[in-house]
Amino acid sequence: MPDVLPPDSVGIVTPQTLHFSEPLLLACGKTLTDYQLVYETYGQLNAKKNNAILICHALSGHHHAAGYHSMSDKRPGWWDAYIGPGKPIDTNKFFVVSLNNIGGCHGSTGPSSINPETGKPWGPDFPKLRVRDWVHSQARLADKLGIEVWAAVIGGSLGGMQAMRWTLEYPERVRHCAVIASAMKLSAQNIAFNETARQAIISDPNFCDGRYLEQNTIPRNGLSVARMIGHITYLSDHDMGEKFGRDLRSGSFDIGSDQEVEFQIESYLRYQGGNFAKQFDANSYLLITKALDYFDLAREYGDDAIAAFQNAQAKFLVISFSTDWRFAPERSHEIVSALIGANKSVTYAEIESKSGHDAFLLPDERYQQVFGRYLAGIVTE
């Protein structure tokens, strides 16, 4: 952390918590009698309350999207490159709201929270969630903040799915929708990756049928492997090759050497997996990946994507990345085609990038230009 905050930073921010006592009926038929959401805000809500932007996070995301929690922070929020004064999501113009969804593990009610009926952690008993459940809880957050209509709802990956669902569930409350590196539903291959990751967690002896917190343990190895599996799919082959190639961290291929060889990429993945296992709850991972698998925007519209978007009132920005094979540009093309078929306003850009799916999180001049110019066109006067 620098001694002086960068001029384009939102600065030091403090997470806030809202408690909701009105029961939330979930898509699975169960009800959360009460719950809390943790969120952060950047910028100021204007007098007309028409400059608010909602940031929907991806699988492992959370409320801390920009700025710093203290001067000792080693790094800013996960989307700091895009949120701040003069950045694409310009906090001189917009009031930005970023939250941690229910089911998460960063302060909002989720599997690691206490179940009021038992006095123990929810664990595997936490109700199954769908993307629409997040959207409904986000709408209640908007109500509490006095926001009737979002200037934009924005999300990448799983966040993009939430943004699209907003335009279907609350069409009159979204003026613009930005869908970045996302899809209307997961491919079979993506579901397979998610299931493999889940099996890594479930197979860990310390998983304890999901009641590991009651046993005062954590399925650390399984969660680490799950993250390694996911992380591989977020990177491109080119990116991994450029960063690591076949470089060795230790060992030797010399004839006669019996020292075990360790590649740099192996060490990197273990590091990423180990860090993730310290920060994320295993039951949350299972819950959120299942919600990701279940998402299918057109299912209830007779599998007709054009019909799904028919009642949407928002204008759309859709962005994809050339080397993203987890959410390939073809998936964004499907979104754009459906929007055109539904006679909706849509702007599309495919960004040339070497960084795979992770590109939507990383600084990129062309991406920043496209994103920034679109948002600059949103009227808030």
GIZIQUI-V167710 format. One record per pair of residues at least 6 apart in sequence whose ideal C-beta (glycine too) atoms are under 8 Angstrom apart, sorted by the first residue. I is the first residue (numbers start at 1). J is the second residue. Records with the same first field share a line. If there is no record, write none. Layout:
I: J ; J
This chain:
1: 68 ; 71 ; 72 ; 73 ; 74 ; 75
5: 11 ; 12 ; 68
7: 85
8: 84 ; 85 ; 86 ; 87
9: 66 ; 67 ; 68 ; 76 ; 80 ; 84 ; 85
10: 42 ; 43 ; 66 ; 67 ; 83 ; 84 ; 85 ; 91
11: 67 ; 68
12: 67 ; 68 ; 69 ; 70 ; 71
13: 40 ; 41 ; 42 ; 64 ; 66 ; 67 ; 68 ; 69 ; 77
14: 40 ; 69
15: 38 ; 39 ; 40 ; 63 ; 64 ; 69 ; 107
16: 38 ; 39 ; 40 ; 41
17: 36 ; 37 ; 38 ; 39 ; 107
18: 36 ; 37 ; 39 ; 141 ; 144
19: 34 ; 35 ; 36
20: 34 ; 35 ; 36 ; 37 ; 137 ; 140 ; 144
21: 34
22: 34 ; 140
23: 31 ; 32 ; 33 ; 34
24: 31 ; 32 ; 35 ; 102 ; 133 ; 136 ; 137 ; 140
25: 31
26: 32 ; 127 ; 128 ; 129 ; 130 ; 133
27: 129 ; 130 ; 132 ; 133
28: 127 ; 128 ; 129 ; 130
30: 127 ; 128
32: 102 ; 109 ; 127
33: 116
34: 116
35: 102 ; 108 ; 109 ; 137
36: 107 ; 108 ; 109
37: 99 ; 100 ; 101 ; 102 ; 108 ; 109 ; 137 ; 141
38: 62 ; 63 ; 99 ; 100 ; 106 ; 107 ; 108
39: 63 ; 97 ; 98 ; 99 ; 100 ; 141
40: 63 ; 64 ; 65 ; 66 ; 67 ; 77 ; 97 ; 98 ; 99
41: 95 ; 96 ; 97 ; 98 ; 145
42: 65 ; 66 ; 67 ; 83 ; 84 ; 91 ; 95 ; 96 ; 98
43: 51 ; 91 ; 92 ; 93 ; 94 ; 95 ; 96
44: 95
45: 51 ; 52 ; 95 ; 145 ; 146 ; 147
46: 95 ; 380
48: 380
49: 146 ; 147 ; 148
50: 149 ; 151 ; 380
51: 93 ; 94 ; 95 ; 151 ; 380
52: 94 ; 95 ; 96 ; 97 ; 142 ; 145 ; 147 ; 150 ; 151
53: 89 ; 94 ; 95 ; 96 ; 97 ; 150 ; 151 ; 152 ; 153 ; 154
54: 97 ; 98 ; 138 ; 142 ; 150 ; 152 ; 153 ; 154 ; 166
55: 65 ; 79 ; 83 ; 89 ; 96 ; 97 ; 98 ; 99 ; 154 ; 155 ; 159
56: 134 ; 138 ; 153 ; 154 ; 155 ; 158 ; 159 ; 160 ; 162 ; 163 ; 166
57: 63 ; 65 ; 78 ; 98 ; 99 ; 100 ; 101 ; 155 ; 158 ; 159
58: 155 ; 156 ; 157 ; 158 ; 159
59: 157 ; 158 ; 230 ; 285 ; 288 ; 289 ; 292
60: 230 ; 276 ; 280 ; 285
61: 78 ; 159
62: 78 ; 100 ; 104 ; 106 ; 107
63: 98 ; 99 ; 100 ; 106 ; 107 ; 108
64: 77 ; 78 ; 98 ; 106
65: 77 ; 78 ; 79 ; 80 ; 83 ; 96 ; 98
66: 76 ; 77 ; 79 ; 80 ; 83 ; 84 ; 91 ; 96 ; 98
67: 76 ; 77 ; 80 ; 84
68: 76 ; 77
77: 83 ; 98
78: 361
79: 89 ; 98 ; 361
81: 87 ; 361 ; 362 ; 363 ; 368
82: 88 ; 89 ; 368 ; 371
83: 89 ; 91 ; 96 ; 98
84: 90 ; 91
85: 91 ; 92
86: 92
87: 368 ; 372
88: 368 ; 371 ; 372 ; 375
89: 96 ; 154 ; 371 ; 375
90: 372 ; 375 ; 376
93: 380
94: 151 ; 152 ; 375 ; 380
97: 141 ; 142 ; 145 ; 147
99: 108 ; 138 ; 141
100: 106 ; 107 ; 108
101: 108 ; 134 ; 137 ; 138 ; 288
102: 108 ; 109 ; 110 ; 129 ; 133 ; 134 ; 137
103: 109 ; 110 ; 111 ; 126 ; 129 ; 134 ; 284 ; 287 ; 288 ; 291
104: 110 ; 284 ; 288
105: 111 ; 112 ; 280 ; 281 ; 284
110: 122 ; 126 ; 281 ; 283 ; 284 ; 287
111: 121 ; 122 ; 123 ; 124 ; 126 ; 210 ; 281 ; 283 ; 284 ; 287
112: 121 ; 122 ; 123 ; 213 ; 281 ; 283 ; 284
113: 121 ; 122 ; 126
114: 120 ; 121 ; 122
115: 121 ; 122 ; 125 ; 126
118: 125
120: 214
121: 211 ; 213 ; 214
122: 283
123: 210 ; 211 ; 212 ; 213 ; 214 ; 283
124: 209 ; 210 ; 211 ; 283
126: 283 ; 287
128: 287 ; 290 ; 291
129: 287 ; 288 ; 290 ; 291
130: 291 ; 294 ; 295
131: 158 ; 161 ; 162 ; 165 ; 291 ; 294 ; 295
132: 165 ; 169
133: 291
134: 162 ; 291
135: 162 ; 165 ; 166 ; 169 ; 170
136: 169
138: 162 ; 166
139: 169 ; 170 ; 173
142: 148 ; 150 ; 173
148: 173
149: 172 ; 173 ; 174 ; 175
150: 166 ; 173 ; 174 ; 175 ; 176
151: 175 ; 176 ; 378 ; 380
152: 174 ; 175 ; 176 ; 177 ; 178 ; 375 ; 378
153: 162 ; 163 ; 166 ; 167 ; 174 ; 176 ; 177 ; 178 ; 314
154: 163 ; 177 ; 178 ; 180
155: 161 ; 162 ; 163 ; 178 ; 179 ; 180 ; 182
156: 180 ; 181 ; 182 ; 360 ; 361
157: 180 ; 181 ; 182 ; 327 ; 357 ; 360
158: 182 ; 288 ; 291 ; 292 ; 295
159: 180 ; 182
160: 178 ; 179 ; 180 ; 181 ; 182 ; 183
161: 182 ; 183 ; 184 ; 292 ; 295 ; 297
163: 177 ; 178 ; 179 ; 182
164: 177 ; 179 ; 182 ; 184 ; 297 ; 335
165: 295 ; 297
166: 173 ; 174 ; 177
167: 174 ; 177 ; 309 ; 312 ; 313 ; 314 ; 316
168: 297 ; 308 ; 309 ; 311 ; 312
171: 311 ; 312 ; 313 ; 314
172: 313
174: 312 ; 313 ; 314
175: 313 ; 314 ; 315 ; 378
176: 314 ; 315 ; 316 ; 317 ; 375 ; 378
177: 312 ; 314 ; 315 ; 316 ; 317
178: 316 ; 317 ; 318 ; 319 ; 371 ; 374 ; 375
179: 316 ; 317 ; 318 ; 319 ; 332 ; 335
180: 318 ; 319 ; 320 ; 360
181: 319 ; 320 ; 321 ; 324 ; 327 ; 332 ; 357 ; 359 ; 360
182: 327 ; 331 ; 332 ; 335
183: 327 ; 331 ; 332 ; 334 ; 335
184: 296 ; 297 ; 298 ; 305 ; 308 ; 331 ; 334 ; 335 ; 338
185: 295 ; 296 ; 297 ; 298 ; 299
186: 194 ; 292 ; 293 ; 295
187: 331
190: 233 ; 293 ; 326
191: 293
193: 229 ; 230 ; 233 ; 326
194: 289 ; 290 ; 292 ; 293
195: 293
196: 229
197: 225 ; 226 ; 227 ; 229 ; 230 ; 285 ; 289
198: 226 ; 285 ; 286 ; 289 ; 290
200: 222 ; 223 ; 225 ; 226 ; 229
201: 207 ; 219 ; 222 ; 223 ; 225 ; 226 ; 282 ; 285 ; 286
202: 222 ; 286
203: 222
204: 219 ; 220 ; 221 ; 222 ; 223 ; 282
205: 219
206: 212 ; 215 ; 217 ; 218 ; 219 ; 220 ; 221 ; 222
207: 219 ; 222 ; 282
208: 214 ; 215 ; 217 ; 219
210: 282 ; 283 ; 286
212: 218 ; 219 ; 282
218: 277 ; 282
219: 282
220: 274 ; 277 ; 278
221: 277
222: 282
223: 273 ; 276 ; 277 ; 280 ; 282 ; 285
224: 270 ; 273 ; 274 ; 276 ; 277
225: 273
226: 273 ; 285
227: 272 ; 273 ; 276 ; 277 ; 280
228: 269 ; 270 ; 272 ; 273
231: 269 ; 272 ; 273
232: 269
233: 325 ; 326 ; 357
234: 326 ; 356 ; 357 ; 358
235: 355 ; 356 ; 357 ; 358
236: 323 ; 324 ; 325 ; 354 ; 355 ; 356
238: 323 ; 354
239: 323 ; 354 ; 355 ; 356 ; 358
240: 265
242: 354
243: 265 ; 268
244: 263 ; 264 ; 265 ; 268
245: 264
246: 263
247: 263 ; 264
248: 261 ; 262 ; 263 ; 264
249: 262 ; 263 ; 264 ; 266 ; 267
250: 259 ; 260 ; 261 ; 262
251: 257 ; 259 ; 260 ; 261 ; 262
252: 259 ; 261
253: 261
297: 305 ; 308
298: 304 ; 305 ; 307 ; 308 ; 338
301: 307 ; 308
305: 334 ; 335 ; 337 ; 338 ; 341
306: 338 ; 341 ; 342
307: 342
308: 338 ; 342
309: 338 ; 339 ; 341 ; 342 ; 344
310: 342
312: 339 ; 342 ; 344
314: 344
315: 344 ; 345 ; 346 ; 347
316: 335 ; 339 ; 344 ; 345 ; 346 ; 347
317: 346 ; 347 ; 348 ; 349 ; 371 ; 374
318: 332 ; 335 ; 336 ; 339 ; 346 ; 347 ; 348 ; 349
319: 332 ; 348 ; 349 ; 350 ; 351 ; 360 ; 367 ; 370 ; 371
320: 327 ; 328 ; 329 ; 331 ; 332 ; 333 ; 348 ; 349 ; 350 ; 351
321: 329 ; 350 ; 351 ; 353 ; 355 ; 356 ; 357 ; 359 ; 360 ; 367
322: 329 ; 350 ; 351 ; 352 ; 353
323: 353 ; 354 ; 355 ; 356 ; 359
324: 353 ; 356 ; 357 ; 359 ; 360
325: 356 ; 357
326: 356 ; 357
327: 357
329: 350
332: 348 ; 350
336: 346 ; 348
339: 346
340: 346
347: 374
349: 370
351: 359 ; 364 ; 366 ; 367 ; 370
352: 366
353: 359 ; 364 ; 367
355: 362 ; 364
359: 367
360: 367
